[in-house]
Amino acid sequence: MTVALDLAPKTKRPAGDPCCEAIVHPEIDLDGAERMAAIAKALGDPTRMQLVDVLRRHAGKVCVCELVPLFDLSQPTVSHHLKILRDAGIVGSERQGLWAYYYVVPGALDELAAWLA
């Protein structure tokens, strides 16, 4: 059995007119989205995820010389990954003499975690 449907003729809407009303609007403002995107981008590398994992599980600060043997990377490459994490505000560092000691900044991932939950 075939059913005939009456279709309305196609009409072109004026440029700039929306095709429909938005049902859902973003709850996060642009600044918050940019902050969380920077954090997510910094965490978007497996090595950086592992670095954050080591730092968050360690009680206190970790010397870069302790981190290098954990990865099959050179010291400058590990330092580069740590710099990206520092720039995103996830990791902090303190220099003591020739060495830099790294730690996860308390609360650095709270906003992203709350948004994801």
Beta strands, then each sheet from edge to edge (+ up, - down):
strand 1: 62-63
strand 2: 91-96
strand 3: 99-104
sheet 1: 1+ 3- 2+
end
